[in-house]
Amino acid sequence: MTTTMEDPAGVSGQSQTFLLQVLDTLPAAAYTCDVTGLITYCNRNAVDVWGRTPRINDPADRFCGSYRLYYSDGRVMPHDECWMARTLKDQASYNGQEVVIEQPNGAIRWALAHANPMLDAEGRLLGASNVLVDITERKRFEEQLAYQASHDSLTGLANRSKLLESLDQALADAERRGEPFALMILDLDGFKRINDTFGHEAGDAVLMQMRPRLQKVVSRHDLVARLGGDEFGIVLRGADEARARRVAAAILASIALPMTVGDRRLTVGASLGIATWPNEGRNASDLLRHADMAMYSAKRSRTGLEVYADSQPTTIPHEHSLACELSRALEQGAMELHYQPIVDLASWDVVGVEALVRWPHPERSLIHPIDLMPLVESHGLSTQLDQWVFVEAMRQQRAWRDRGLLLELSVNLSIESLLDDRFLNTMLELIEESPPYRMTVELSERSVVSDPGRAQQSLDRFRTLGVRVALDDYGTGYSGLDHVKLLTVDEVKLDRSFVRGLPGSTTDARIAEAVLSLSHALGLVVTAEGAEDDEALDWLVAHGCDRVQGFCLSEPLPPDRLVAWLESTDRTTRRSVAEFLLEG
């Protein structure tokens, strides 16, 4: 846009004063310069961007010459090539260019620069009008988001995505310069024992102490990343096998030093695999696979350190290979949720569904939770899986609600996710932005034994948003009643291992009666899981169980089949599930 200036004498002093007042209210730096670049005017807010007000008609500030200017990519911007100079030179507008300004005190501000030529009535150039909109806070927020996307929230180390990016860059540099580099994959030994014995808080403390121990050994040009769980990756720039071995030995020695966790002195070991470019792989996929194989070889042989060799097995152990496939499936959304109906035993209405994950493996058919969850837990994929399930289940519930189908949604949550601040904040924001119809989070009784205090703090945040809390697999953990007293829950789910034995097993019946009696005395809803026949269902009804789910009513169903099942229990009014069962 070109600004045309009429004869200044034709503008009243009152109008000029009003115009200047308007310019001073702009939340941006507004200023003008003449055809030589001398600053001729600036508004009151210019100081916010520039750090001090540019000097009027001062040759030292020609094109704001007393400030350091940079392009958005960090290159120095010569003053005679800045937005003001280009506008005057080309007599054209330059709008929306991102620039960086270094203030006199060294502070950095980001701004969007807008510059337009000013012409008189005959079209002669008088100068340029300029506006700088401060976008520093936006850029800092973007940088924060980029950091969070590329770094592990617990340790502050780079994450898997960042390691893959660094690996690609290392490959490009190696191809260009011919310099070798090494990739290391490291897995802690005995970490699960620490988690199981001392709790997840102690395990987290151990993982956080890995960062300084690893970083002090490598150089500032190398990258250390947490890949998930207790697995770490390291890219060593310019390292041949000999240097990689030396660094690896130093890493293992550093990790082996005792560490203080709370009032305990703990020790952990590690197994480390190395693959070097170009000897053990010429692309990222080969290097990752070969470093993984070397690490598993070190773990099996208990040598602590192995370098990949062609003589090693050509396949990664079955379980780890499957875990890699699962991680990719989660990233690609190649999973399924099936939904098992939950029936109220007083009204026989279907009041909700539990979302249960399935993995349609291309070669192994449908993998169910009983086979899936040990893989997820042992390879640190719990949070990744939970996030996918949360998002997909809430999307499906919204789709049902749009069709007029109102169902309470129950979603399982691992203790790793519950204690992960980034996961928790993301899910709570999702719930706030798009509140579900009704929602319950289910937490395994066994999982809370490690840190009931932190678990309760996280669960309280869900409850403030109206989300119910259920204690899953009830009766199978340690001192189950203690957990009900320590945690504020709304519901307990009687474990299927007791329900399955009803009514024939006297022991199961007594346990189920005790759970029902105690839970109801505490004002809790009891849902029985795994009811598989009419006899168990009759027993649960007779003993006052509140809700039930199980194969005697319906197996977990894909969304479309669930809707068809629900419709099959409807005519003009809803028929009871009991009638449906009797007729079936």
Backbone hydrogen bonds, N-H to C=O, Kabsch-Sander energy under -0.5 kcal/mol:
donor,donor_aa,acceptor,acceptor_aa,energy
3,T,117,P,-2.6
5,M,119,L,-4.6
6,E,4,T,-0.6
10,G,7,D,-2.1
11,V,8,P,-1.9
12,S,10,G,-0.6
16,Q,12,S,-2.2
17,T,13,G,-2.2
18,F,14,Q,-2.3
19,L,15,S,-2.6
20,L,16,Q,-2.4
21,Q,17,T,-2.1
22,V,18,F,-2.2
23,L,19,L,-2.4
24,D,20,L,-1.9
25,T,21,Q,-0.8
25,T,22,V,-1.0
26,L,22,V,-0.5
26,L,23,L,-1.0
28,A,26,L,-1.4
29,A,132,L,-2.5
30,A,28,A,-0.6
31,Y,130,N,-2.3
32,T,41,Y,-2.2
33,C,128,A,-2.1
34,D,38,L,-2.2
35,V,126,L,-0.7
37,G,34,D,-1.7
40,T,32,T,-2.5
41,Y,32,T,-1.3
43,N,30,A,-2.7
46,A,43,N,-1.4
47,V,44,R,-0.9
48,D,45,N,-1.1
49,V,45,N,-0.7
49,V,46,A,-0.6
50,W,46,A,-2.7
51,G,47,V,-2.2
57,N,39,I,-3.4
58,D,55,R,-1.0
61,D,58,D,-2.0
62,R,59,P,-1.6
63,F,37,G,-2.6
64,C,61,D,-2.6
65,G,62,R,-0.7
67,Y,64,C,-1.7
68,R,102,E,-1.0
70,Y,100,V,-2.3
71,Y,75,R,-3.2
72,S,98,E,-0.7
74,G,71,Y,-2.0
77,M,69,L,-2.9
81,E,78,P,-1.9
82,C,79,H,-1.2
86,R,82,C,-2.5
87,T,83,W,-1.9
88,L,84,M,-2.1
89,K,85,A,-2.6
90,D,86,R,-2.8
91,Q,87,T,-1.5
92,A,87,T,-0.7
94,Y,115,A,-2.4
96,G,113,A,-1.0
97,Q,113,A,-1.5
99,V,111,A,-2.7
100,V,70,Y,-2.4
101,I,109,R,-2.9
102,E,68,R,-2.7
103,Q,101,I,-0.7
103,Q,107,A,-3.1
106,G,103,Q,-2.5
109,R,101,I,-2.4
111,A,99,V,-2.3
112,L,133,V,-2.4
113,A,97,Q,-3.0
113,A,111,A,-0.6
114,H,131,V,-2.4
115,A,94,Y,-2.6
116,N,129,S,-2.4
118,M,127,G,-2.8
119,L,3,T,-3.9
119,L,117,P,-0.5
120,D,124,R,-2.5
121,A,5,M,-0.7
123,G,120,D,-1.9
126,L,118,M,-3.5
127,G,118,M,-1.3
128,A,33,C,-2.2
129,S,116,N,-2.9
130,N,31,Y,-2.8
131,V,114,H,-2.6
132,L,29,A,-2.8
133,V,112,L,-2.3
133,V,131,V,-0.5
134,D,132,L,-0.6
135,I,110,W,-2.0
136,T,110,W,-0.7
139,K,135,I,-2.5
140,R,136,T,-2.6
141,F,137,E,-2.3
142,E,138,R,-2.5
143,E,139,K,-2.7
144,Q,140,R,-2.3
145,L,141,F,-2.6
146,A,142,E,-2.6
147,Y,143,E,-2.5
148,Q,144,Q,-2.7
149,A,145,L,-2.2
150,S,146,A,-1.0
150,S,147,Y,-0.7
151,H,147,Y,-0.9
152,D,157,L,-3.5
156,G,152,D,-1.9
158,A,224,V,-1.3
159,N,150,S,-2.1
163,L,159,N,-2.3
164,L,160,R,-2.5
165,E,161,S,-1.9
166,S,162,K,-2.6
167,L,163,L,-2.7
168,D,164,L,-2.2
169,Q,165,E,-2.0
170,A,166,S,-2.6
171,L,167,L,-2.3
172,A,168,D,-2.2
173,D,169,Q,-2.6
174,A,170,A,-2.5
175,E,171,L,-2.4
176,R,172,A,-1.8
177,R,173,D,-2.8
178,G,174,A,-2.6
181,F,277,W,-0.8
182,A,236,L,-2.2
183,L,275,A,-3.1
184,M,234,I,-2.8
185,I,273,G,-2.2
186,L,232,F,-3.2
187,D,271,S,-2.6
188,L,230,D,-1.9
189,D,269,G,-2.5
194,I,190,G,-1.3
195,N,191,F,-2.2
196,D,192,K,-2.9
197,T,193,R,-2.4
198,F,194,I,-2.8
199,G,194,I,-0.7
199,G,195,N,-1.4
203,G,199,G,-1.7
204,D,200,H,-2.9
205,A,201,E,-2.0
206,V,202,A,-2.0
207,L,203,G,-2.2
208,M,204,D,-2.4
209,Q,205,A,-1.4
210,M,206,V,-0.6
210,M,207,L,-0.9
211,R,207,L,-0.6
211,R,208,M,-0.6
213,R,209,Q,-1.2
214,L,210,M,-2.5
215,Q,211,R,-2.7
216,K,212,P,-1.8
217,V,214,L,-1.0
218,V,214,L,-1.3
222,D,219,S,-1.3
223,L,235,V,-1.9
225,A,233,G,-3.0
226,R,158,A,-2.8
227,L,225,A,-0.6
227,L,231,E,-2.3
228,G,231,E,-1.1
231,E,228,G,-2.2
232,F,186,L,-3.1
233,G,225,A,-2.6
234,I,184,M,-2.3
235,V,223,L,-2.3
236,L,182,A,-3.0
236,L,234,I,-0.6
237,R,235,V,-0.7
239,A,236,L,-0.9
240,D,238,G,-0.5
244,A,240,D,-2.4
245,R,241,E,-2.5
246,R,242,A,-1.9
247,V,243,R,-2.7
248,A,244,A,-2.6
249,A,245,R,-2.4
250,A,246,R,-2.0
251,I,247,V,-2.4
252,L,248,A,-2.6
253,A,249,A,-2.0
254,S,250,A,-2.2
255,I,251,I,-2.6
256,A,252,L,-1.8
257,L,253,A,-0.6
257,L,254,S,-0.8
259,M,266,L,-3.0
261,V,259,M,-0.6
261,V,264,R,-2.6
264,R,261,V,-1.9
266,L,259,M,-3.0
266,L,264,R,-0.6
268,V,255,I,-0.6
269,G,189,D,-1.2
271,S,187,D,-2.7
272,L,304,G,-2.2
273,G,185,I,-2.9
274,I,306,E,-1.9
275,A,183,L,-2.3
277,W,181,F,-3.0
280,E,276,T,-3.1
281,G,278,P,-0.8
287,L,283,N,-2.3
288,L,284,A,-2.6
289,R,285,S,-2.3
290,H,286,D,-3.0
291,A,287,L,-2.6
292,D,288,L,-2.2
293,M,289,R,-2.4
294,A,290,H,-2.3
295,M,291,A,-2.2
296,Y,292,D,-2.5
297,S,293,M,-2.0
298,A,294,A,-2.3
299,K,295,M,-2.2
300,R,296,Y,-2.5
301,S,297,S,-2.4
302,R,298,A,-1.2
303,T,298,A,-1.2
304,G,298,A,-0.9
306,E,272,L,-2.0
308,Y,274,I,-3.0
312,Q,309,A,-2.2
321,S,317,P,-2.5
322,L,318,H,-2.3
323,A,319,E,-2.1
324,C,320,H,-2.2
325,E,321,S,-1.9
326,L,322,L,-2.3
327,S,323,A,-2.4
328,R,324,C,-1.9
329,A,325,E,-2.3
330,L,326,L,-2.3
331,E,327,S,-2.1
332,Q,328,R,-2.1
333,G,329,A,-0.6
333,G,330,L,-0.8
334,A,329,A,-2.8
335,M,333,G,-1.0
336,E,358,R,-2.7
338,H,356,L,-3.0
339,Y,557,L,-3.3
340,Q,354,E,-2.1
342,I,352,G,-3.0
343,V,548,V,-2.7
344,D,349,D,-2.8
345,L,343,V,-0.5
345,L,546,D,-2.6
348,W,344,D,-2.5
351,V,342,I,-2.0
351,V,349,D,-0.9
352,G,342,I,-1.4
353,V,408,E,-2.6
354,E,340,Q,-1.9
355,A,353,V,-0.5
355,A,410,S,-2.8
356,L,338,H,-3.1
356,L,354,E,-0.5
358,R,336,E,-2.9
359,W,367,I,-2.2
361,H,359,W,-2.0
361,H,365,S,-1.7
365,S,361,H,-0.8
367,I,359,W,-2.8
367,I,365,S,-0.6
368,H,366,L,-0.5
371,D,368,H,-1.4
372,L,368,H,-2.3
373,M,369,P,-2.9
375,L,371,D,-0.6
376,V,372,L,-2.2
377,E,373,M,-2.8
378,S,374,P,-2.2
379,H,375,L,-1.1
380,G,377,E,-1.0
381,L,376,V,-2.7
382,S,376,V,-0.5
385,L,381,L,-2.5
386,D,382,S,-3.0
387,Q,383,T,-2.4
388,W,384,Q,-1.6
389,V,385,L,-2.6
390,F,386,D,-2.8
391,V,387,Q,-2.3
392,E,388,W,-2.6
393,A,389,V,-3.0
394,M,390,F,-2.3
395,R,391,V,-1.9
396,Q,392,E,-2.3
397,Q,393,A,-2.4
398,R,394,M,-2.1
399,A,395,R,-2.0
400,W,396,Q,-2.4
401,R,397,Q,-2.5
402,D,398,R,-2.3
403,R,399,A,-0.8
403,R,400,W,-0.8
404,G,401,R,-1.7
405,L,400,W,-2.7
406,L,404,G,-0.7
407,L,405,L,-0.7
408,E,351,V,-2.1
409,L,438,R,-2.3
410,S,353,V,-2.5
410,S,408,E,-0.5
411,V,440,T,-2.7
412,N,355,A,-0.5
413,L,442,E,-2.7
418,L,414,S,-2.2
419,L,415,I,-1.8
420,D,417,S,-1.4
421,D,419,L,-0.8
424,L,420,D,-2.8
425,N,421,D,-2.8
426,T,422,R,-2.2
427,M,423,F,-2.6
428,L,424,L,-2.5
429,E,425,N,-2.2
430,L,426,T,-1.8
431,I,427,M,-2.2
432,E,428,L,-2.4
433,E,429,E,-2.6
434,S,430,L,-2.1
440,T,409,L,-2.9
441,V,468,R,-2.6
442,E,411,V,-2.8
443,L,470,A,-2.5
444,S,413,L,-0.5
445,E,472,D,-1.9
448,V,444,S,-1.0
448,V,445,E,-0.5
449,V,446,R,-1.0
450,S,447,S,-0.8
455,A,451,D,-2.1
456,Q,452,P,-2.3
457,Q,453,G,-1.8
458,S,454,R,-2.1
459,L,455,A,-2.6
460,D,456,Q,-2.6
461,R,457,Q,-1.0
462,F,458,S,-1.2
463,R,459,L,-2.4
464,T,460,D,-2.0
465,L,462,F,-1.3
466,G,463,R,-2.0
467,V,462,F,-1.9
468,R,439,M,-2.8
470,A,441,V,-2.7
471,L,491,E,-2.5
472,D,443,L,-2.5
472,D,470,A,-0.7
474,Y,493,K,-2.5
476,T,473,D,-1.7
479,S,477,G,-0.5
482,D,479,S,-1.1
483,H,479,S,-1.1
484,V,480,G,-1.4
485,K,481,L,-1.9
486,L,482,D,-2.4
487,L,483,H,-2.7
489,V,487,L,-1.0
490,D,469,V,-3.0
491,E,469,V,-1.4
492,V,525,V,-2.6
493,K,471,L,-2.6
494,L,492,V,-0.6
494,L,527,T,-1.9
495,D,474,Y,-1.9
498,F,495,D,-1.6
499,V,495,D,-1.5
500,R,496,R,-2.7
501,G,498,F,-0.7
502,L,499,V,-1.7
505,S,501,G,-3.1
506,T,504,G,-0.6
509,A,505,S,-2.3
510,R,506,T,-2.4
511,I,507,T,-2.3
512,A,508,D,-2.7
513,E,509,A,-2.6
514,A,510,R,-2.2
515,V,511,I,-2.5
516,L,512,A,-2.5
517,S,513,E,-2.6
518,L,514,A,-2.7
519,S,515,V,-2.5
520,H,516,L,-2.3
521,A,517,S,-1.8
522,L,518,L,-1.3
523,G,520,H,-1.4
524,L,519,S,-2.8
525,V,490,D,-2.1
527,T,492,V,-2.4
527,T,525,V,-0.5
528,A,547,R,-2.5
529,E,494,L,-2.1
530,G,549,Q,-0.6
531,A,549,Q,-1.8
532,E,530,G,-0.5
537,L,533,D,-1.8
538,D,534,D,-3.0
539,W,535,E,-2.1
540,L,536,A,-2.3
541,V,537,L,-2.3
542,A,538,D,-2.5
543,H,539,W,-1.7
544,G,541,V,-1.4
545,C,540,L,-2.6
546,D,526,V,-0.9
547,R,526,V,-2.1
548,V,343,V,-1.9
549,Q,528,A,-2.2
552,C,531,A,-2.4
553,L,550,G,-1.7
554,S,550,G,-2.6
557,L,339,Y,-2.1
562,L,558,P,-2.5
563,V,559,P,-2.0
564,A,560,D,-1.9
565,W,561,R,-2.4
566,L,562,L,-2.7
567,E,563,V,-2.6
568,S,564,A,-1.5
569,T,565,W,-0.5
569,T,566,L,-1.2
570,D,567,E,-1.6
571,R,573,T,-1.9
575,R,569,T,-2.7
577,V,348,W,-1.1
580,F,576,S,-2.0
581,L,577,V,-2.7
582,L,578,A,-2.6
583,E,579,E,-2.5
584,G,580,F,-1.5
